[in-house]
């Protein structure tokens, strides 16, 4: 839906990482990650927040529930954290190789 229907240019390279729905199905927290800078993340958040009504309306049309969940978008830093850990590991490996070459 976000990929094909929402045409807001503020929404960049957004990845939905998970969705947590309340037990009564009245709210859904949609966690997302964005490839890019903090500014791009903020713009994407603005675009997603702006699209909440549309997303909720479309969900109501597509699935049959007594209540259509209130959509709450939340940034998920886990992908950024994983990328950072990968960079640290690569750097440590490079330093280790340099130390071995020096010996």
N, C-alpha and C positions, 0 to 999 in steps of 0.2 A: 504494500500500500504506500509506504513512504517512498519507495523507489520509483513507482510508476505514476502515482496519483498526486502526490504533494509536489507542487511546482515552485515552492519557495526557494529562491536562490541563496538564502542564508544557510540552508541546510547543506552542509558539505558532505564529506565522505564519512557518513554516519554508519556505525555498525551497532546493531541491537545485540547486546551481550546476554541479557536475560530479562524475563518478565516475572514479577511476583504479584500474584493475584490474591486479594484478601479472601478469607474463608467464605464470606457472604457474597463474593463477586461484585461488590460495590466499588472497589477501587483496584487499580492495576498500576504498579510502579514499573515503568519501562526504563531499564538501565541501558545506556548507550555509551559508546566511545567514539572519538573523532580523530581521524588522522589529520594532524596539523598543529598550528600554534594555539596558544591560549585564547587569542582573539578569535580565531576560527571556531574554537569550541564555544565561546560565548555567543557568537552569531548563530551557530547551529542550535544552541539551546533556545535562543530567541525564536528561531524559525519553528522548532519543535513545539514550543509553548504556544505559539500562534496557531499551529495546526491541531492542537488538542481537540477542539470542537469537531473538526472534520473527521479526525481519526475515530473519535467516540461515535459519531453519527454513522460512519461506515461500518464500524464493529457492530452497532445495533442492527444495521441492515443485513450484515453477513452471518451473524450468529444469533441464535434464538436463546435469550436468557431473560429471566424475569426483570433484571436490572442491567442496564448497560454500564459497565464500569467507568468510573471517573479515571481519566488517564493522567498520570503524573510522570513526567520525564525526569530522570536523574542521571547525572554523569557518573560513569563507572571508570575509575582510574586504573583498573587492573591491567589493561592492555599496555598503557604507558609504563606502568611499573614493570611488567614483563620485558618490555623493550629495554628499559634502563638496566635491569638485571643482566640481560643478554650483552649489553654494551660493557658492563663492568667485567663480566666473565671473559669476553674477548680481550679486553685491555689487560687483565691479569695473565691470560694465556700468552699474549704478546710479550709482556714483561718477562715472564718465565722463560720463553724461548730466547729472548735477548740475553738473559742472565746465563743460560746454558751455552749460548754461542760465545760469550765473553770468557767462560771457563775453558 
